[in-house]
Amino acid sequence: MNRDNNLNSVYRRTIGAALSAAALLLALVPCSVSAQPDPILEARDALRRRDAGRLAMARASAMAQKHPLAMWADYWELQNRLAQASPEELTAFFARWPDTYVEDRLRNDWLLELGRRNDWATFAAEHPKFRMQDDKEVACYAVLAQRETLDNLRSVARRAWLAQREADQGCGLMASTLLQSGVLSEADIWRKARRATDAGRRATARQAVAVLGPEAAQRFDDLYDNAARYLARRAGTRDRTDAELTTLALVRLAAGDPEVAAEQLDAAWASRLPEDLAAWAWASTGRQAALRLSPRAPDFYQRATLGARESDWSEDMLAWKARAALRAGRWQQVVQAINAMSEADQADATWVYWKGRALLALSRDSQDSEKLQTEAVDLLSGIADQHDYYGRLAAEDMGRPLVLPQPPAPLTEAEQAAARRNPGLGRALQLIGMGLRSEGVREWNWTLSFGSQGRMTDRELLAAAQLACDREVWDRCINTSDRTRDEFQIEQRFPMPFRAEVLAKSRDIGLDPAYVYGLIRQESRFVMDARSHVGASGLMQLMPATARWTARRLGLNFTPDMITDRNVNLALGTNYLKLVLDDLGGSQAMGAAAYNAGPGRPRRWREGPVVEAPIWVENIPFSETRDYVKKVLANATYYAAQITGELPSLKLRLGGPIGPRDALAPPAQTDLP
């Protein structure tokens, strides 16, 4: 404690000197404040460069100027030295910036620091004030802080433990502490280890196993590095630890080759392992086979049902059981997989839709045909009013008219004025305008859900969305309008910036402009300077290599800096999309998949049985691409409605069944990047 006080004393002297220096500079420099570097940008750059002294100066300058974004410099400066901060400094910060994003975000950071300090009394006092409650490590620390008072301690602890996806100090401490006290069991620890190993999260799985001791952790490292060698030399079933580690080795083996794992299970381990672990190994093998679109996946899953507690399986494991069964036309297995999901997952529109479809299929040959049909209709009717991919499919399956919902009443001047006066929205737009998009987006989203008036109503959301639309901040316009529950403003949810250019470039090359708009909305949200983590740029998020290749095909003298030019980006993106579509026989589902994941992958994914297009989409192995294709095609229906005046069929846009390339079709254009 004395060391911490000394550090704080030294820091207070340092920051005091910095504040004095900043004040002196402001007094001596004759030029206007506006001519100097913006202190918020200075602070952000200093934070990035880990320059604490410069950060303190920038913070002092922002505070002295009463900059409208001074709270951000204040947040960065205090967060940067949080490990040495005192509770009094945090209390003062919270008092300076009440009901703001930075107050709540720093409270999140402070709770993590309090957990690391084992300061449970202060943690317990601060935790109820944390409004976002979105940090899984904080949730684990909260269990420790409240373990003497929680009535349902085990269930809360188990839920927090299983929710953690990445290894962290808080959940590791909670697990080891509550294992020693008997609140958590070894079965809870192993369940987490199996789930993490199946998902390929090595650090998370190792942290779980290490809770049980260093020897188990060392054996885990051995099996993770070389599962086949471990199974040949060290695996066994002498006790539960042996059996659990053997199961993890089989899970790792399946990740590399599910067929080899199935052979090992058949030859030895299925009969030697406890039934529940053998079932888990079969299910993991089934998931890996399903990801490879193997026709054997449903059979592997069927082997897993013997001795299984499917409710203990991961969300992903059950989802791929349902997808593999869809691809194989095993409707009963689809229902079985969905029924084993959690209540929250079963309520997701994805599984509501597919359970409804499965029940309809089963009703054709069932003695309970009427009962199954009634249940199916209830399920599909429950989502048919939703404006997303599954809602549109369900409405068409139900034979409902393809009509747009009634537009909301126009916003009043008072509603729009309230949005313009909202300080959180104003700060967010200012941050985005300065190039601090990440900070601006976080400030904006927090304001929508946790602002001083709480979660915004539909009318407030429409007004906030319109504010963003008017400023041409299209991503906030779209995302905000998407949040409304009962109101549907199509021009906000599906705006059409650059309409003349998009329509002209699309029609010039015979491409559906609604499809192009649907893709751009998903790729960049019309943010022209958007850049992905893999290096894609511009409205249509082109990779540099793809842009060069397409430019060469068009005879365009291309340089890398042209990729963010709006017209060049549109020209290259639309032409590349047309080439991809032509190569895939005009299938918009496969074309969108190719645009996102590269054309070689959908060529592989179409091999195997001929399946209806929605089933093919559901079995796309990459979760990002699967979600992308659904959204692009659903988006396109609403853009088509604006272009033509009528809401078209999503099923027609998805197209006919998808299967191997027709033997009479032109050969694949294998040089497409």
Secondary structure in CASP SS format (residue, H / E / C, confidence):
PFRMAT SS
TARGET T0000
AUTHOR 0000-0000-0000
METHOD secondary structure of the structure
MODEL  1
M C 1.00
N H 1.00
R H 1.00
D H 1.00
N H 1.00
N H 1.00
L H 1.00
N H 1.00
S H 1.00
V H 1.00
Y H 1.00
R H 1.00
R H 1.00
T H 1.00
I H 1.00
G H 1.00
A H 1.00
A H 1.00
L H 1.00
S H 1.00
A H 1.00
A H 1.00
A H 1.00
L H 1.00
L H 1.00
L H 1.00
A H 1.00
L H 1.00
V C 1.00
P C 1.00
C C 1.00
S C 1.00
V H 1.00
S H 1.00
A H 1.00
Q C 1.00
P C 1.00
D C 1.00
P H 1.00
I H 1.00
L H 1.00
E H 1.00
A H 1.00
R H 1.00
D H 1.00
A H 1.00
L H 1.00
R H 1.00
R C 1.00
R C 1.00
D C 1.00
A H 1.00
G H 1.00
R H 1.00
L H 1.00
A H 1.00
M H 1.00
A H 1.00
R H 1.00
A H 1.00
S H 1.00
A H 1.00
M H 1.00
A H 1.00
Q H 1.00
K C 1.00
H C 1.00
P C 1.00
L C 1.00
A H 1.00
M H 1.00
W H 1.00
A H 1.00
D H 1.00
Y H 1.00
W H 1.00
E H 1.00
L H 1.00
Q H 1.00
N H 1.00
R C 1.00
L H 1.00
A H 1.00
Q H 1.00
A C 1.00
S C 1.00
P H 1.00
E H 1.00
E H 1.00
L H 1.00
T H 1.00
A H 1.00
F H 1.00
F H 1.00
A H 1.00
R H 1.00
W C 1.00
P C 1.00
D C 1.00
T C 1.00
Y H 1.00
V H 1.00
E H 1.00
D H 1.00
R H 1.00
L H 1.00
R H 1.00
N H 1.00
D H 1.00
W H 1.00
L H 1.00
L H 1.00
E H 1.00
L H 1.00
G H 1.00
R H 1.00
R H 1.00
N C 1.00
D C 1.00
W H 1.00
A H 1.00
T H 1.00
F H 1.00
A H 1.00
A H 1.00
E H 1.00
H H 1.00
P H 1.00
K H 1.00
F C 1.00
R C 1.00
M C 1.00
Q C 1.00
D C 1.00
D C 1.00
K H 1.00
E H 1.00
V H 1.00
A H 1.00
C H 1.00
Y H 1.00
A H 1.00
V H 1.00
L H 1.00
A H 1.00
Q C 1.00
R C 1.00
E C 1.00
T C 1.00
L C 1.00
D C 1.00
N C 1.00
L H 1.00
R H 1.00
S H 1.00
V H 1.00
A H 1.00
R H 1.00
R H 1.00
A H 1.00
W H 1.00
L H 1.00
A H 1.00
Q C 1.00
R C 1.00
E C 1.00
A C 1.00
D C 1.00
Q H 1.00
G H 1.00
C H 1.00
G H 1.00
L H 1.00
M H 1.00
A H 1.00
S H 1.00
T H 1.00
L H 1.00
L H 1.00
Q H 1.00
S C 1.00
G C 1.00
V C 1.00
L C 1.00
S C 1.00
E H 1.00
A H 1.00
D H 1.00
I H 1.00
W H 1.00
R H 1.00
K H 1.00
A H 1.00
R H 1.00
R H 1.00
A H 1.00
T H 1.00
D H 1.00
A C 1.00
G C 1.00
R C 1.00
R H 1.00
A H 1.00
T H 1.00
A H 1.00
R H 1.00
Q H 1.00
A H 1.00
V H 1.00
A H 1.00
V C 1.00
L C 1.00
G C 1.00
P H 1.00
E H 1.00
A H 1.00
A H 1.00
Q H 1.00
R H 1.00
F H 1.00
D H 1.00
D H 1.00
L H 1.00
Y H 1.00
D H 1.00
N C 1.00
A H 1.00
A H 1.00
R H 1.00
Y H 1.00
L H 1.00
A H 1.00
R H 1.00
R C 1.00
A C 1.00
G C 1.00
T C 1.00
R C 1.00
D C 1.00
R H 1.00
T H 1.00
D H 1.00
A H 1.00
E H 1.00
L H 1.00
T H 1.00
T H 1.00
L H 1.00
A H 1.00
L H 1.00
V H 1.00
R H 1.00
L H 1.00
A H 1.00
A H 1.00
G H 1.00
D C 1.00
P H 1.00
E H 1.00
V H 1.00
A H 1.00
A H 1.00
E H 1.00
Q H 1.00
L H 1.00
D H 1.00
A H 1.00
A H 1.00
W H 1.00
A H 1.00
S H 1.00
R H 1.00
L C 1.00
P C 1.00
E H 1.00
D H 1.00
L H 1.00
A H 1.00
A H 1.00
W H 1.00
A H 1.00
W H 1.00
A H 1.00
S H 1.00
T H 1.00
G H 1.00
R H 1.00
Q H 1.00
A H 1.00
A H 1.00
L H 1.00
R C 1.00
L C 1.00
S C 1.00
P C 1.00
R C 1.00
A H 1.00
P H 1.00
D H 1.00
F H 1.00
Y H 1.00
Q H 1.00
R H 1.00
A H 1.00
T C 1.00
L C 1.00
G C 1.00
A C 1.00
R C 1.00
E H 1.00
S H 1.00
D H 1.00
W C 1.00
S C 1.00
E H 1.00
D H 1.00
M H 1.00
L H 1.00
A H 1.00
W H 1.00
K H 1.00
A H 1.00
R H 1.00
A H 1.00
A H 1.00
L H 1.00
R H 1.00
A H 1.00
G C 1.00
R C 1.00
W H 1.00
Q H 1.00
Q H 1.00
V H 1.00
V H 1.00
Q H 1.00
A H 1.00
I H 1.00
N H 1.00
A C 1.00
M C 1.00
S C 1.00
E H 1.00
A H 1.00
D H 1.00
Q H 1.00
A H 1.00
D C 1.00
A H 1.00
T H 1.00
W H 1.00
V H 1.00
Y H 1.00
W H 1.00
K H 1.00
G H 1.00
R H 1.00
A H 1.00
L H 1.00
L H 1.00
A H 1.00
L H 1.00
S H 1.00
R C 1.00
D C 1.00
S C 1.00
Q C 1.00
D C 1.00
S H 1.00
E H 1.00
K H 1.00
L H 1.00
Q H 1.00
T H 1.00
E H 1.00
A H 1.00
V H 1.00
D H 1.00
L H 1.00
L H 1.00
S H 1.00
G H 1.00
I H 1.00
A C 1.00
D C 1.00
Q C 1.00
H C 1.00
D C 1.00
Y H 1.00
Y H 1.00
G H 1.00
R H 1.00
L H 1.00
A H 1.00
A H 1.00
E H 1.00
D H 1.00
M C 1.00
G C 1.00
R C 1.00
P C 1.00
L C 1.00
V C 1.00
L C 1.00
P C 1.00
Q C 1.00
P C 1.00
P C 1.00
A C 1.00
P C 1.00
L C 1.00
T C 1.00
E H 1.00
A H 1.00
E H 1.00
Q H 1.00
A H 1.00
A H 1.00
A H 1.00
R H 1.00
R H 1.00
N C 1.00
P H 1.00
G H 1.00
L H 1.00
G H 1.00
R H 1.00
A H 1.00
L H 1.00
Q H 1.00
L H 1.00
I H 1.00
G H 1.00
M C 1.00
G C 1.00
L C 1.00
R H 1.00
S H 1.00
E H 1.00
G H 1.00
V H 1.00
R H 1.00
E H 1.00
W H 1.00
N H 1.00
W H 1.00
T H 1.00
L H 1.00
S H 1.00
F H 1.00
G C 1.00
S C 1.00
Q C 1.00
G C 1.00
R C 1.00
M C 1.00
T C 1.00
D H 1.00
R H 1.00
E H 1.00
L H 1.00
L H 1.00
A H 1.00
A H 1.00
A H 1.00
Q H 1.00
L H 1.00
A H 1.00
C H 1.00
D H 1.00
R C 1.00
E C 1.00
V C 1.00
W H 1.00
D H 1.00
R H 1.00
C H 1.00
I H 1.00
N H 1.00
T H 1.00
S H 1.00
D C 1.00
R C 1.00
T C 1.00
R C 1.00
D C 1.00
E C 1.00
F C 1.00
Q C 1.00
I H 1.00
E H 1.00
Q H 1.00
R H 1.00
F C 1.00
P C 1.00
M C 1.00
P C 1.00
F C 1.00
R H 1.00
A H 1.00
E H 1.00
V H 1.00
L H 1.00
A H 1.00
K H 1.00
S H 1.00
R H 1.00
D H 1.00
I C 1.00
G C 1.00
L C 1.00
D C 1.00
P H 1.00
A H 1.00
Y H 1.00
V H 1.00
Y H 1.00
G H 1.00
L H 1.00
I H 1.00
R H 1.00
Q H 1.00
E H 1.00
S C 1.00
R C 1.00
F C 1.00
V C 1.00
M C 1.00
D C 1.00
A C 1.00
R E 1.00
S C 1.00
H C 1.00
V C 1.00
G C 1.00
A C 1.00
S E 1.00
G C 1.00
L C 1.00
M C 1.00
Q C 1.00
L E 1.00
M C 1.00
P H 1.00
A H 1.00
T H 1.00
A H 1.00
R H 1.00
W H 1.00
T H 1.00
A H 1.00
R H 1.00
R H 1.00
L H 1.00
G C 1.00
L C 1.00
N C 1.00
F C 1.00
T C 1.00
P H 1.00
D H 1.00
M H 1.00
I H 1.00
T H 1.00
D C 1.00
R H 1.00
N H 1.00
V H 1.00
N H 1.00
L H 1.00
A H 1.00
L H 1.00
G H 1.00
T H 1.00
N H 1.00
Y H 1.00
L H 1.00
K H 1.00
L H 1.00
V H 1.00
L H 1.00
D H 1.00
D H 1.00
L C 1.00
G C 1.00
G C 1.00
S C 1.00
Q H 1.00
A H 1.00
M H 1.00
G H 1.00
A H 1.00
A H 1.00
A H 1.00
Y H 1.00
N H 1.00
A H 1.00
G C 1.00
P C 1.00
G H 1.00
R H 1.00
P H 1.00
R H 1.00
R H 1.00
W H 1.00
R C 1.00
E C 1.00
G C 1.00
P C 1.00
V C 1.00
V E 1.00
E C 1.00
A H 1.00
P H 1.00
I H 1.00
W H 1.00
V H 1.00
E H 1.00
N C 1.00
I C 1.00
P C 1.00
F C 1.00
S H 1.00
E H 1.00
T H 1.00
R H 1.00
D H 1.00
Y H 1.00
V H 1.00
K H 1.00
K H 1.00
V H 1.00
L H 1.00
A H 1.00
N H 1.00
A H 1.00
T H 1.00
Y H 1.00
Y H 1.00
A H 1.00
A H 1.00
Q H 1.00
I H 1.00
T H 1.00
G C 1.00
E C 1.00
L C 1.00
P C 1.00
S C 1.00
L H 1.00
K H 1.00
L H 1.00
R H 1.00
L H 1.00
G C 1.00
G C 1.00
P C 1.00
I E 1.00
G C 1.00
P C 1.00
R C 1.00
D C 1.00
A C 1.00
L C 1.00
A C 1.00
P C 1.00
P C 1.00
A C 1.00
Q C 1.00
T C 1.00
D C 1.00
L C 1.00
P C 1.00
END
